[in-house]
């Protein structure tokens, strides 16, 4: 697990992002102030928590307000600025991260709860809330083999579907369907999430955006910035990431 502190961003009258980011193997958590964010969507299931009601808008402009808002994967949304919140991102195929068990239990006990639901088949939180023991199920062994390869290839960019399927011993079409069944979301979206996580690791280590972009297989810092904006609604520069002082 890695953590990074962030300095406040934004002008006098413009809310900024200020807080700390933590990265686990299959999850990320932001704690602190939430600033301006553009409409975006991401592979991860997201939980937005605060000590008081906060608001999230969906793609049609509708809004939900609650102490805890759960957002399904790939669901377009926009966060309203808040002085204090906790944003939890979970890879939906591996959502019972041991480090977050206490926090996940807290979500189940939250009285003020709202859900932004995804498209049919991507309703992660409804399944999670209805499950008495949300434990991760092991991936198909064929997918596990492919996962090892695509993790090794992240710095070179996305692993072609054909290559991943060959490692799994499946046809590309069968691999595509099996991956969606097991992981819950499309192969390409999973790859993008993992590459963004790798870029974040380099930013957390104090490297600049260009180095982080190349390390995660992006063409350049601008390519990474555009992808971050589309995925999280903010860029690294808006977060003003800075290594914590000793």
C-alpha positions as CSV (number, residue, x, y, z in Angstrom):
1,X,0.0,0.0,0.0
2,X,1.3,3.5,-0.9
3,X,0.1,6.9,0.2
4,X,0.6,10.4,-0.9
5,X,-0.4,13.8,0.4
6,X,-1.9,16.5,-1.8
7,X,-1.7,20.2,-1.4
8,X,-4.9,22.3,-1.9
9,X,-5.7,23.1,-5.5
10,X,-8.0,25.8,-6.9
11,X,-8.4,29.5,-6.5
12,X,-9.9,31.6,-3.8
13,X,-13.5,30.9,-4.8
14,X,-12.9,27.6,-6.5
15,X,-12.9,24.4,-4.3
16,X,-9.8,22.4,-4.7
17,X,-8.6,18.9,-4.0
18,X,-6.5,18.5,-0.8
19,X,-6.0,15.3,1.1
20,X,-4.3,11.9,0.9
21,X,-4.4,9.1,-1.7
22,X,-3.7,5.5,-0.8
23,X,-3.3,2.7,-3.3
24,X,-3.7,-1.0,-2.6
25,X,-3.3,-3.8,-5.2
26,X,-7.0,-3.7,-6.2
27,X,-8.3,-0.6,-4.6
28,X,-7.6,3.2,-4.1
29,X,-8.9,5.6,-1.4
30,X,-8.9,9.4,-1.4
31,X,-9.5,11.1,1.9
32,X,-9.9,14.9,2.1
33,X,-11.5,17.8,0.3
34,X,-13.2,17.1,-3.0
35,X,-12.9,19.9,-5.6
36,X,-14.4,20.5,-9.0
37,X,-14.8,17.4,-11.2
38,X,-16.0,17.0,-14.7
39,X,-18.5,14.2,-15.6
40,X,-16.6,10.9,-15.9
41,X,-16.8,7.2,-15.5
42,X,-14.4,4.5,-14.5
43,X,-13.9,0.7,-14.3
44,X,-13.9,0.7,-10.5
45,X,-17.0,0.6,-8.3
46,X,-17.0,3.7,-6.1
47,X,-18.2,4.6,-2.7
48,X,-18.4,8.3,-1.7
49,X,-18.7,8.8,2.0
50,X,-19.0,11.9,4.2
51,X,-20.1,12.9,7.7
52,X,-23.0,14.9,6.1
53,X,-25.1,14.5,2.9
54,X,-23.1,15.0,-0.3
55,X,-24.4,15.2,-3.8
56,X,-23.5,13.3,-7.0
57,X,-25.1,14.0,-10.4
58,X,-25.7,11.4,-13.1
59,X,-25.4,11.7,-16.9
60,X,-29.0,13.0,-17.2
61,X,-28.4,15.8,-14.7
62,X,-30.4,14.0,-11.9
63,X,-28.8,14.1,-8.5
64,X,-28.7,11.9,-5.4
65,X,-27.7,13.1,-1.9
66,X,-26.7,10.9,1.0
67,X,-24.0,10.4,3.6
68,X,-22.9,7.5,1.4
69,X,-23.3,7.3,-2.4
70,X,-22.5,4.1,-4.2
71,X,-21.7,4.3,-7.9
72,X,-21.7,1.3,-10.1
73,X,-18.8,0.7,-12.6
74,X,-18.9,2.6,-15.9
75,X,-21.7,4.8,-14.6
76,X,-21.2,8.4,-15.8
77,X,-21.3,10.8,-12.8
78,X,-20.0,14.1,-11.4
79,X,-19.1,14.8,-7.8
80,X,-20.2,18.1,-6.2
81,X,-17.4,19.7,-4.2
82,X,-17.2,18.9,-0.5
83,X,-14.8,20.0,2.2
84,X,-14.4,16.5,3.5
85,X,-15.1,13.1,2.0
86,X,-13.7,9.7,1.4
87,X,-13.7,8.2,-2.1
88,X,-13.2,4.4,-2.3
89,X,-12.5,2.8,-5.6
90,X,-12.8,-1.0,-5.8
91,X,-11.9,-3.3,-8.7
92,X,-15.2,-5.0,-9.0
93,X,-13.9,-8.5,-9.6
94,X,-11.9,-8.4,-6.3
95,X,-14.0,-6.2,-4.0
96,X,-13.4,-7.8,-0.6
97,X,-10.0,-6.3,-0.1
98,X,-8.8,-7.3,3.4
99,X,-7.5,-3.9,4.2
100,X,-11.0,-2.3,3.6
101,X,-13.2,-4.9,5.4
102,X,-13.9,-2.5,8.3
103,X,-14.8,0.3,6.0
104,X,-17.0,-1.9,3.9
105,X,-18.9,-3.0,7.0
106,X,-19.4,0.6,7.8
107,X,-21.0,1.2,4.5
108,X,-23.5,-1.6,5.1
109,X,-24.5,0.1,8.4
110,X,-24.9,3.5,6.9
111,X,-28.5,4.7,7.2
112,X,-28.3,7.5,4.6
113,X,-27.4,5.5,1.5
114,X,-28.0,6.1,-2.2
115,X,-27.0,4.2,-5.3
116,X,-26.2,5.3,-8.8
117,X,-27.0,2.2,-10.7
118,X,-25.2,1.0,-13.8
119,X,-26.4,-0.7,-16.9
120,X,-27.9,-4.2,-16.6
121,X,-25.2,-6.6,-15.8
122,X,-23.0,-3.9,-14.2
123,X,-25.0,-3.4,-11.0
124,X,-22.2,-4.1,-8.7
125,X,-23.5,-2.5,-5.5
126,X,-27.0,-4.1,-5.6
127,X,-25.3,-7.5,-5.7
128,X,-22.8,-6.6,-3.0
129,X,-25.5,-5.2,-0.7
130,X,-27.7,-8.3,-1.1
131,X,-24.7,-10.7,-0.5
132,X,-24.4,-11.8,3.2
133,X,-20.7,-12.4,2.8
134,X,-19.1,-10.5,-0.1
135,X,-16.1,-12.7,-0.5
136,X,-14.0,-12.7,-3.7
137,X,-14.4,-15.7,-5.9
138,X,-11.3,-17.0,-7.6
139,X,-10.9,-16.3,-11.2
140,X,-10.9,-19.0,-13.8
141,X,-7.4,-20.5,-14.0
142,X,-7.2,-19.6,-17.7
143,X,-7.8,-16.0,-16.9
144,X,-5.3,-16.0,-14.1
145,X,-2.6,-17.0,-16.6
146,X,-3.6,-14.2,-18.9
147,X,-3.6,-11.7,-16.1
148,X,0.0,-12.4,-15.3
149,X,1.0,-11.6,-18.9
150,X,-1.1,-8.4,-19.1
151,X,0.4,-7.2,-15.8
152,X,3.9,-7.7,-17.3
153,X,2.9,-5.9,-20.4
154,X,1.4,-2.8,-18.8
155,X,4.4,-0.6,-19.3
156,X,4.3,-1.3,-23.1
157,X,0.6,-0.5,-23.3
158,X,-2.5,-2.6,-23.5
159,X,-2.1,-6.3,-24.2
160,X,-3.9,-7.2,-27.5
161,X,-7.0,-9.3,-26.9
162,X,-5.6,-12.0,-29.3
163,X,-2.4,-12.4,-27.2
164,X,-4.3,-12.6,-23.9
165,X,-6.7,-15.2,-25.4
166,X,-3.7,-17.3,-26.7
167,X,-2.2,-17.4,-23.2
168,X,-5.5,-18.5,-21.9
169,X,-5.8,-21.2,-24.6
170,X,-9.1,-19.7,-25.9
171,X,-10.4,-18.1,-29.0
172,X,-10.5,-14.2,-28.8
173,X,-14.3,-14.3,-28.8
174,X,-14.6,-16.9,-26.1
175,X,-11.9,-15.1,-24.0
176,X,-13.8,-11.8,-24.4
177,X,-17.0,-13.4,-23.1
178,X,-15.4,-15.3,-20.3
179,X,-13.5,-12.2,-19.1
180,X,-16.7,-10.2,-19.0
181,X,-18.5,-13.0,-17.1
182,X,-15.7,-13.5,-14.6
183,X,-14.6,-9.9,-14.1
184,X,-17.9,-8.2,-14.7
185,X,-16.7,-5.6,-17.2
186,X,-15.1,-5.5,-20.6
187,X,-11.4,-6.5,-21.1
188,X,-10.4,-3.1,-22.5
189,X,-11.8,-1.2,-19.5
190,X,-9.9,-3.4,-17.1
191,X,-6.6,-2.8,-18.9
192,X,-7.1,0.9,-18.8
193,X,-7.8,0.8,-15.1
194,X,-4.6,-1.2,-14.4
195,X,-2.5,1.2,-16.6
196,X,-3.9,4.2,-14.7
197,X,-3.1,2.5,-11.4
198,X,0.5,2.0,-12.6
199,X,0.8,5.6,-13.6
200,X,-0.5,6.6,-10.2
201,X,2.2,4.5,-8.6
202,X,4.8,6.5,-10.4
203,X,3.2,9.8,-9.4
204,X,3.1,8.6,-5.8
205,X,6.8,7.9,-6.0
206,X,7.4,11.5,-7.0
207,X,8.0,11.1,-10.7
208,X,6.7,13.7,-13.1
209,X,3.7,13.1,-15.4
210,X,5.8,12.4,-18.4
211,X,7.8,9.6,-16.7
212,X,4.5,8.2,-15.2
213,X,2.8,8.3,-18.6
214,X,5.6,6.4,-20.4
215,X,5.9,3.9,-17.5
216,X,2.2,3.0,-17.9
217,X,2.3,2.8,-21.7
218,X,0.7,6.1,-22.5
219,X,2.0,8.1,-25.4
220,X,2.9,11.2,-23.4
221,X,1.8,13.3,-20.4
222,X,-1.0,14.9,-22.4
223,X,-2.4,11.4,-23.2
224,X,-2.3,10.5,-19.5
225,X,-4.0,13.8,-18.6
226,X,-6.8,13.3,-21.0
227,X,-7.4,9.7,-19.8
228,X,-7.4,10.8,-16.2
229,X,-9.9,13.6,-16.9
230,X,-12.2,11.2,-18.7
231,X,-11.8,8.5,-16.0
232,X,-11.8,10.5,-12.8
233,X,-12.9,14.0,-13.8
234,X,-9.6,15.6,-12.7
235,X,-6.0,15.5,-13.8
236,X,-2.8,15.0,-11.7
237,X,-2.0,18.7,-12.0
238,X,-5.4,19.6,-10.4
239,X,-4.6,17.4,-7.5
240,X,-1.2,19.1,-7.1
241,X,0.3,15.8,-5.9
242,X,3.3,16.2,-3.7
243,X,5.3,13.7,-1.7
244,X,4.6,13.9,2.1
245,X,7.3,15.7,4.1
246,X,9.5,13.6,6.4
